[in-house]
Amino acid sequence: MPEPIPLSDTTSREKIKIILTLGIPAMIENFLQTIVGFVDTLFVAKLGLNEVAAVGVSNTIIAIYIAIFMALSVGTSSLIAKSVGAGDLHKAKAIAKQSTILAAAVGLLFGLISLVLAEPLLRLMGAEPKVLADGVVYFRIVAVPSILISLMTIFGSILRAAGDTKTPMKVGIWINLIHVALDYVLIFGLFGVGGWGIAGAAYATVIVRLIGAAALYLYIYKSKLSFSFKTKVAGEYTLPLLRLSGPAAAERLIMRLGQVLYFGLIIRLGTDVYAAHTIAGNIEIFSYMPGFGLAVAATTLVGQQLGAGRKHDAYRYGLFSAAVAVVFMSFVGVLLFIFSPLAASWFTSQTDVIRMVTTALRIDAFAQPFLALGLVITGALQGAGDTKSPMYSTAIGMWLIRVVGVYVLSIQLGMGIAGIWLSIAFDLVIRAVFLLWRFWHMFQFMDKSNRR
C-alpha cells in the first residue's frame, strides 16, 4: 500500500506525473470493463434477440444497484483519503471496516429484493412476455448475490483512496480475461458438453465477481489498511459515511430517472433517431475513460492533501487533474470529429442513421473539454467532502437543460438528433462552469476561515 503522497515540495511536472500514475491504471480498468461488456453482449447476441433483451433489461435494474453501491464508495473514498493524508491509519482502518459492513448490508438487502421481486421489477421495466422468462432466470442469478457487487465496489474504493490504483487495475485485467473465457464455455459449452445459454452468461458474471471481491480483499488484508472483523465495529463513522454518500446516491438516481424521461422523448422522434442516438452513445462511452480515471486521481489527491492540512496543494491538484483531463479528452474530441462516420458504419449500413450518428458525435466533440472538467472536478469536490454540489448540478443539468432542451429543440423546433446532442452539450458546459466555480469557492472559503 503506497504511503501518503508528499506534494508540498513537488514541481508542476512532478504533480502531473503523480496524477498520471494514479489516473492511468483507473483509465485502463474502466476501458477493459467497457470492452468486456461489448464481448458479453456479442456472445449473448449469438443466442437470439430475446436473450439480448433479457440481459439488457436486467442490467438496467442492476445499473441502479451499482449506482447506489458507487455512491456508498464516495463517502469511503473521501474519509479514507483524508485519514491516510493525516497519517491516521487507525482511523482509516476503522472507516474501511465500517464501509465494508455497510456495503455488505446494502448488498444483502438488494439481493433479497431481487429474489422476491424479480418478475415484478422486470415487468415494471417493460419486459415483454417473450423476454420475461429469460430475464427472470438471468436477473435472479446475477442480482441475488448483489453483495459481491457491493463488496467489489467498496474494496476498490478503499485501495484507490489510499493511493493504490494499480491493484484494482490488475485484478480487473485478470477477472475480465477470466470472464471472457467463462462466458464462452458456460454459454456455448466445450468439448461436446453443452452450455447453459443465458444462465451460463449469468453464472460467468457471478463467478468473476466472487473472484474479484476475494482478490481485492486479500490485497487489503495484506496492506497497512488491514482490518479484522473480530474487533468492535467503529459505528461512529456510519453517519459521516451516509452523510457524504446520501447526496451521491441521490445524484445517481436523479441521473437515471432523468435518462428514462428524456429517452422517452427521444423515442417520440422515431425509431431511426432513437437507434442513432443509442449508437452514438455506445461510441461516446469510450471518451469517458480519461475523465473517469483522472476523477479517481483527483478524489484521492485532494482528499489526502486536505487530510494532511495542505489546502493549497489540494486545490492545485484538483485543477491540475482537470487540466490533464481536458488535454486528453480534447484529443478524443478531435478523433470523434474526424472518425465519427467510420465508427457509425461499424454499427449500421443505413446512410441516414450514419449521418445522424455523425452529427451527434461531431457536436459532442466540441463538448469533450467540458465533459472532462465536469467529471474530474466532481471527483475533486467529492474528495474534499462536497457531494451536494455534484447532486445539484446533475439535477439542474438533467431535468432543466437536457429534458427541456430535447423537448424544445428536437420536438418543438424539429432539430431532431442535433437538438438532442446540443441539449447534452449545453448541459455539459453549464455543469462544468458551475462545478469549477464551486471548487474555487470552497477553497476561497477555507482560506477566509483560516484567516479568522
C-alpha positions as CSV (number, residue, x, y, z in Angstrom):
1,M,0.0,0.0,0.0
2,P,1.5,3.4,-1.0
3,E,2.3,6.0,1.6
4,P,0.5,9.4,1.5
5,I,2.0,11.3,-1.4
6,P,4.2,14.2,-0.3
7,L,3.1,17.0,-2.6
8,S,4.1,20.2,-0.8
9,D,7.5,20.4,-2.5
10,T,6.7,19.0,-5.9
11,T,7.1,20.9,-9.2
12,S,4.3,21.2,-11.7
13,R,5.8,18.4,-13.8
14,E,6.1,16.1,-10.8
15,K,2.4,16.9,-9.9
16,I,1.3,15.8,-13.4
17,K,3.4,12.6,-13.2
18,I,1.7,11.8,-9.9
19,I,-1.7,12.4,-11.4
20,L,-1.0,10.2,-14.3
21,T,0.5,7.5,-12.1
22,L,-2.9,7.3,-10.2
23,G,-5.1,8.1,-13.2
24,I,-3.9,5.8,-16.0
25,P,-4.5,2.5,-14.1
26,A,-8.1,3.6,-13.4
27,M,-8.5,4.6,-17.1
28,I,-7.3,1.1,-18.2
29,E,-9.6,-0.6,-15.7
30,N,-12.6,1.3,-17.0
31,F,-11.6,0.7,-20.6
32,L,-11.4,-3.1,-20.0
33,Q,-14.7,-3.2,-18.3
34,T,-16.3,-1.5,-21.3
35,I,-14.7,-3.8,-23.8
36,V,-15.8,-6.9,-21.8
37,G,-19.3,-5.5,-21.7
38,F,-19.3,-5.4,-25.5
39,V,-17.9,-9.0,-25.7
40,D,-20.5,-10.2,-23.3
41,T,-23.3,-8.7,-25.4
42,L,-21.8,-10.2,-28.5
43,F,-21.8,-13.7,-27.1
44,V,-25.4,-13.3,-25.8
45,A,-26.4,-12.0,-29.2
46,K,-25.5,-15.4,-30.7
47,L,-28.3,-16.9,-28.6
48,G,-31.0,-14.6,-30.1
49,L,-32.6,-11.2,-29.7
50,N,-34.9,-12.3,-26.8
51,E,-31.8,-13.2,-24.8
52,V,-30.1,-9.8,-25.6
53,A,-33.3,-8.0,-24.5
54,A,-33.4,-10.1,-21.3
55,V,-29.8,-9.2,-20.4
56,G,-30.4,-5.6,-21.3
57,V,-33.5,-5.1,-19.2
58,S,-31.9,-7.0,-16.3
59,N,-28.7,-4.9,-16.5
60,T,-30.8,-1.7,-16.5
61,I,-32.0,-2.6,-13.0
62,I,-28.6,-3.8,-11.9
63,A,-27.1,-0.5,-13.1
64,I,-29.3,1.2,-10.5
65,Y,-27.9,-1.1,-7.8
66,I,-24.4,-0.3,-8.9
67,A,-25.1,3.4,-8.8
68,I,-26.1,3.1,-5.1
69,F,-23.0,1.0,-4.3
70,M,-20.8,3.5,-6.1
71,A,-22.5,6.3,-4.1
72,L,-21.6,4.5,-0.9
73,S,-18.0,4.3,-2.1
74,V,-17.9,8.1,-2.5
75,G,-18.0,8.6,1.3
76,T,-15.5,5.9,1.8
77,S,-13.0,7.4,-0.7
78,S,-13.3,10.9,0.9
79,L,-12.9,9.8,4.5
80,I,-10.2,7.3,4.0
81,A,-8.2,9.6,1.7
82,K,-8.3,12.3,4.4
83,S,-7.3,9.9,7.1
84,V,-4.4,8.5,5.1
85,G,-3.3,12.0,4.3
86,A,-3.3,12.9,8.0
87,G,-1.3,9.8,8.8
88,D,-4.1,8.3,10.9
89,L,-4.1,4.7,9.7
90,H,-6.1,3.6,12.8
91,K,-9.0,5.8,11.7
92,A,-8.6,4.7,8.0
93,K,-8.8,1.1,9.0
94,A,-11.9,1.7,11.1
95,I,-13.6,3.6,8.2
96,A,-12.7,0.7,5.8
97,K,-14.2,-1.8,8.2
98,Q,-17.4,0.2,8.7
99,S,-17.7,0.8,5.0
100,T,-17.4,-2.9,4.3
101,I,-20.1,-3.8,6.8
102,L,-22.4,-1.1,5.4
103,A,-21.8,-2.2,1.8
104,A,-22.4,-5.8,2.7
105,A,-25.7,-4.9,4.4
106,V,-26.9,-2.9,1.4
107,G,-25.8,-5.7,-0.9
108,L,-27.8,-8.3,1.0
109,L,-30.9,-6.1,1.1
110,F,-30.8,-5.6,-2.7
111,G,-30.2,-9.4,-3.1
112,L,-33.3,-10.1,-1.1
113,I,-35.3,-7.6,-3.1
114,S,-34.1,-9.3,-6.3
115,L,-35.1,-12.7,-5.1
116,V,-38.6,-11.8,-4.1
117,L,-39.4,-9.1,-6.7
118,A,-37.5,-10.3,-9.8
119,E,-40.5,-10.7,-12.0
120,P,-42.4,-7.5,-10.9
121,L,-39.2,-5.4,-11.4
122,L,-38.7,-6.7,-14.9
123,R,-42.4,-6.1,-15.8
124,L,-42.0,-2.6,-14.4
125,M,-39.1,-2.1,-16.8
126,G,-41.3,-3.1,-19.7
127,A,-40.1,-6.6,-20.4
128,E,-42.3,-8.4,-22.9
129,P,-43.7,-11.8,-22.1
130,K,-41.2,-13.5,-24.5
131,V,-38.3,-11.8,-22.8
132,L,-39.6,-12.1,-19.2
133,A,-38.8,-15.8,-18.7
134,D,-35.2,-15.5,-19.7
135,G,-35.0,-12.2,-17.9
136,V,-36.1,-13.7,-14.6
137,V,-33.5,-16.5,-14.9
138,Y,-30.6,-14.1,-15.7
139,F,-31.7,-11.4,-13.2
140,R,-32.0,-13.8,-10.2
141,I,-28.7,-15.5,-10.8
142,V,-26.8,-12.1,-11.2
143,A,-28.7,-9.9,-8.8
144,V,-29.4,-12.1,-5.8
145,P,-25.7,-12.2,-4.9
146,S,-25.5,-8.4,-5.1
147,I,-23.3,-8.4,-2.1
148,L,-20.5,-9.4,-4.4
149,I,-21.0,-6.2,-6.5
150,S,-21.2,-4.0,-3.4
151,L,-18.0,-5.5,-1.9
152,M,-16.0,-5.3,-5.1
153,T,-17.0,-1.6,-5.4
154,I,-16.1,-0.8,-1.8
155,F,-12.8,-2.7,-1.7
156,G,-11.7,-1.0,-4.9
157,S,-12.5,2.4,-3.4
158,I,-10.6,1.6,-0.2
159,L,-7.5,0.8,-2.2
160,R,-7.8,3.8,-4.5
161,A,-8.4,6.2,-1.6
162,A,-5.1,5.1,-0.1
163,G,-3.4,5.8,-3.4
164,D,-3.3,2.3,-4.9
165,T,-5.0,2.4,-8.3
166,K,-2.7,-0.3,-9.8
167,T,-4.1,-3.2,-7.7
168,P,-7.8,-2.7,-8.8
169,M,-6.5,-2.5,-12.4
170,K,-4.5,-5.7,-12.1
171,V,-7.4,-7.5,-10.6
172,G,-9.7,-6.0,-13.2
173,I,-7.4,-7.3,-16.0
174,W,-7.4,-10.9,-14.7
175,I,-11.1,-11.1,-13.9
176,N,-12.1,-9.6,-17.3
177,L,-9.9,-12.2,-19.1
178,I,-11.5,-15.0,-17.0
179,H,-14.9,-13.5,-17.7
180,V,-14.5,-13.7,-21.5
181,A,-13.3,-17.4,-21.2
182,L,-16.0,-18.4,-18.8
183,D,-18.7,-16.6,-20.9
184,Y,-17.8,-18.7,-23.9
185,V,-17.6,-22.0,-22.1
186,L,-20.7,-21.6,-19.9
187,I,-22.9,-20.1,-22.7
188,F,-21.9,-22.4,-25.6
189,G,-20.2,-25.4,-23.9
190,L,-16.9,-27.1,-24.7
191,F,-15.6,-30.5,-25.9
192,G,-19.1,-31.8,-26.6
193,V,-20.6,-30.7,-23.3
194,G,-23.5,-28.3,-23.9
195,G,-23.6,-24.8,-22.4
196,W,-26.3,-23.2,-20.3
197,G,-27.2,-20.4,-22.6
198,I,-28.3,-17.2,-20.9
199,A,-27.9,-18.8,-17.4
200,G,-24.3,-19.6,-18.3
201,A,-23.7,-15.9,-19.0
202,A,-25.2,-15.1,-15.6
203,Y,-23.1,-17.7,-13.8
204,A,-19.9,-16.4,-15.5
205,T,-20.6,-12.9,-14.2
206,V,-21.2,-14.1,-10.6
207,I,-18.1,-16.3,-10.6
208,V,-15.8,-13.4,-11.7
209,R,-17.4,-11.1,-9.2
210,L,-16.7,-13.6,-6.4
211,I,-13.1,-13.9,-7.6
212,G,-12.7,-10.1,-7.8
213,A,-14.1,-9.4,-4.4
214,A,-11.9,-12.1,-2.8
215,A,-8.8,-10.9,-4.6
216,L,-9.3,-7.2,-3.6
217,Y,-10.0,-8.1,0.0
218,L,-6.8,-10.2,0.0
219,Y,-4.8,-7.2,-1.1
220,I,-6.4,-5.1,1.6
221,Y,-5.7,-7.8,4.2
222,K,-2.0,-7.7,3.3
223,S,-1.8,-3.9,3.3
224,K,-1.5,-1.3,6.1
225,L,-5.3,-0.9,6.0
226,S,-5.9,-4.5,7.0
227,F,-8.8,-4.7,9.4
228,S,-10.3,-7.6,11.4
229,F,-14.0,-8.4,11.9
230,K,-13.2,-9.7,15.4
231,T,-12.7,-6.2,16.8
232,K,-15.6,-3.9,17.7
233,V,-17.3,-2.1,14.8
234,A,-16.5,1.6,14.7
235,G,-20.1,2.7,14.5
236,E,-19.3,6.4,14.9
237,Y,-18.3,6.5,11.2
238,T,-21.7,5.3,9.9
239,L,-23.4,8.7,10.0
240,P,-20.4,10.6,8.3
241,L,-20.4,7.9,5.6
242,L,-24.1,8.2,5.0
243,R,-23.9,12.0,5.1
244,L,-21.4,12.0,2.3
245,S,-22.9,9.1,0.3
246,G,-26.5,10.2,0.5
247,P,-26.2,13.1,-1.9
248,A,-24.1,11.0,-4.2
249,A,-26.8,8.3,-4.3
250,A,-29.5,11.0,-4.9
251,E,-27.4,12.3,-7.8
252,R,-27.2,8.9,-9.5
253,L,-30.9,8.3,-9.0
254,I,-31.7,11.8,-10.4
255,M,-29.5,11.0,-13.4
256,R,-31.2,7.6,-14.0
257,L,-34.7,8.9,-13.7
258,G,-33.9,11.9,-16.0
259,Q,-32.5,9.5,-18.6
260,V,-35.7,7.5,-18.5
261,L,-37.7,10.7,-19.2
262,Y,-35.6,12.1,-22.0
263,F,-35.1,8.7,-23.6
264,G,-38.9,8.6,-23.7
265,L,-38.9,12.0,-25.5
266,I,-36.3,10.7,-28.0
267,I,-38.4,7.6,-28.8
268,R,-41.2,10.0,-29.9
269,L,-38.8,11.3,-32.6
270,G,-38.8,7.9,-34.3
271,T,-37.0,4.5,-34.3
272,D,-34.2,5.7,-36.6
273,V,-33.4,8.7,-34.4
274,Y,-33.5,6.6,-31.2
275,A,-31.2,4.0,-32.8
276,A,-28.8,6.7,-34.0
277,H,-28.8,8.2,-30.5
278,T,-28.1,4.8,-28.9
279,I,-25.2,4.1,-31.4
280,A,-23.7,7.5,-30.8
281,G,-23.9,6.9,-27.0
282,N,-22.2,3.5,-27.4
283,I,-19.3,5.1,-29.3
284,E,-19.1,8.1,-27.0
285,I,-18.7,6.0,-23.8
286,F,-15.1,5.4,-24.7
287,S,-14.4,9.1,-24.5
288,Y,-15.3,9.0,-20.8
289,M,-12.3,6.8,-19.9
290,P,-9.7,9.5,-19.3
291,G,-12.2,11.6,-17.3
292,F,-13.2,8.6,-15.1
293,G,-9.6,7.7,-14.4
294,L,-8.4,11.2,-13.6
295,A,-11.5,11.8,-11.4
296,V,-10.3,8.9,-9.3
297,A,-6.9,10.6,-9.1
298,A,-8.5,13.9,-8.1
299,T,-10.6,12.3,-5.4
300,T,-7.6,10.6,-3.8
301,L,-5.1,13.5,-4.1
302,V,-7.5,16.2,-2.9
303,G,-8.7,14.1,0.0
304,Q,-5.2,13.1,1.1
305,Q,-3.8,16.7,0.9
306,L,-6.7,18.1,2.9
307,G,-6.2,15.4,5.5
308,A,-2.5,16.4,5.7
309,G,-3.6,20.1,6.1
310,R,-2.2,21.1,2.7
311,K,-5.2,23.0,1.3
312,H,-3.2,24.9,-1.3
313,D,-1.8,21.6,-2.7
314,A,-5.3,20.0,-2.6
315,Y,-6.6,22.9,-4.7
316,R,-3.8,22.8,-7.2
317,Y,-4.1,19.0,-7.6
318,G,-7.8,19.4,-8.4
319,L,-7.0,21.9,-11.1
320,F,-4.0,20.0,-12.5
321,S,-6.1,16.8,-12.7
322,A,-8.8,18.7,-14.6
323,A,-6.3,20.3,-16.9
324,V,-4.8,16.9,-17.8
325,A,-8.2,15.5,-18.4
326,V,-9.1,18.5,-20.7
327,V,-6.0,17.8,-22.8
328,F,-6.7,14.1,-23.1
329,M,-10.4,14.5,-23.9
330,S,-9.9,17.4,-26.3
331,F,-7.7,15.0,-28.3
332,V,-10.5,12.4,-28.1
333,G,-12.9,15.1,-29.4
334,V,-10.7,15.6,-32.5
335,L,-10.8,11.8,-33.1
336,L,-14.6,11.8,-32.7
337,F,-15.0,14.6,-35.2
338,I,-12.8,13.0,-37.8
339,F,-13.7,9.4,-37.5
340,S,-17.4,9.5,-36.5
341,P,-18.7,8.4,-40.0
342,L,-16.3,5.4,-39.9
343,A,-17.3,4.5,-36.3
344,A,-21.0,4.7,-37.2
345,S,-20.6,2.4,-40.2
346,W,-19.4,-0.4,-37.8
347,F,-22.9,-0.4,-36.3
348,T,-25.2,0.1,-39.3
349,S,-25.1,0.4,-43.1
350,Q,-28.1,2.7,-43.3
351,T,-27.0,6.1,-44.7
352,D,-29.5,8.2,-42.8
353,V,-28.6,6.6,-39.5
354,I,-24.8,7.0,-40.2
355,R,-25.5,10.7,-41.0
356,M,-27.4,11.2,-37.7
357,V,-24.7,9.5,-35.7
358,T,-22.0,11.6,-37.3
359,T,-24.0,14.8,-36.5
360,A,-24.3,13.7,-32.9
361,L,-20.7,12.8,-32.4
362,R,-19.4,16.0,-34.1
363,I,-21.5,18.1,-31.7
364,D,-20.2,16.0,-28.8
365,A,-16.6,16.5,-30.0
366,F,-16.8,20.2,-29.1
367,A,-18.2,19.4,-25.6
368,Q,-15.4,17.0,-24.6
369,P,-13.3,19.6,-22.7
370,F,-16.4,20.5,-20.6
371,L,-17.2,16.8,-20.0
372,A,-13.6,16.4,-18.8
373,L,-13.9,19.3,-16.4
374,G,-17.3,18.1,-15.0
375,L,-16.1,14.6,-14.4
376,V,-12.8,15.5,-12.7
377,I,-14.0,18.5,-10.7
378,T,-16.8,16.3,-9.4
379,G,-14.1,13.8,-8.2
380,A,-12.2,16.7,-6.6
381,L,-15.2,18.0,-4.8
382,Q,-16.1,14.5,-3.5
383,G,-12.5,14.1,-2.3
384,A,-13.0,17.4,-0.4
385,G,-16.2,16.1,1.1
386,D,-18.6,18.1,-1.0
387,T,-21.1,15.6,-2.5
388,K,-24.0,18.1,-2.6
389,S,-22.7,20.3,-5.4
390,P,-22.5,17.4,-8.0
391,M,-26.0,16.4,-7.0
392,Y,-27.3,20.0,-7.6
393,S,-25.5,20.2,-10.9
394,T,-26.9,16.8,-12.1
395,A,-30.5,17.8,-11.1
396,I,-30.3,21.1,-12.9
397,G,-28.4,19.7,-15.9
398,M,-30.6,16.6,-16.4
399,W,-34.0,18.0,-15.7
400,L,-33.9,21.6,-16.7
401,I,-31.4,21.5,-19.5
402,R,-31.4,18.0,-21.1
403,V,-35.1,17.2,-20.8
404,V,-36.4,20.7,-21.6
405,G,-33.7,21.1,-24.3
406,V,-34.7,17.8,-26.1
407,Y,-38.4,18.8,-25.9
408,V,-37.8,22.4,-27.2
409,L,-35.0,21.9,-29.7
410,S,-35.8,18.4,-31.0
411,I,-39.6,18.1,-30.8
412,Q,-40.9,21.7,-31.0
413,L,-38.3,23.2,-33.3
414,G,-37.8,19.9,-35.3
415,M,-34.0,19.8,-35.0
416,G,-34.0,16.0,-34.5
417,I,-30.8,14.4,-33.3
418,A,-28.9,17.7,-33.5
419,G,-31.3,19.1,-30.9
420,I,-30.7,16.1,-28.6
421,W,-26.9,16.5,-28.6
422,L,-27.0,20.3,-28.5
423,S,-29.0,19.9,-25.3
424,I,-26.4,17.4,-23.9
425,A,-23.6,19.8,-24.8
426,F,-25.4,22.8,-23.1
427,D,-25.8,20.6,-20.0
428,L,-22.1,19.7,-20.0
429,V,-20.9,23.3,-20.4
430,I,-23.1,24.8,-17.7
431,R,-22.4,21.9,-15.3
432,A,-18.6,22.3,-15.8
433,V,-18.7,26.0,-15.2
434,F,-20.9,25.6,-12.0
435,L,-18.7,22.8,-10.6
436,L,-15.5,24.7,-11.3
437,W,-17.0,27.8,-9.5
438,R,-18.0,25.6,-6.5
439,F,-14.5,24.1,-6.3
440,W,-12.9,27.6,-6.4
441,H,-15.4,28.9,-3.9
442,M,-14.9,26.0,-1.4
443,F,-11.1,26.8,-1.2
444,Q,-11.7,30.5,-1.0
445,F,-14.0,29.9,2.0
446,M,-11.3,27.6,3.6
447,D,-8.7,30.4,3.2
448,K,-11.0,33.0,4.8
449,S,-11.8,30.6,7.7
450,N,-8.1,30.2,8.3
451,R,-7.5,34.0,8.5
452,R,-10.1,34.5,11.2
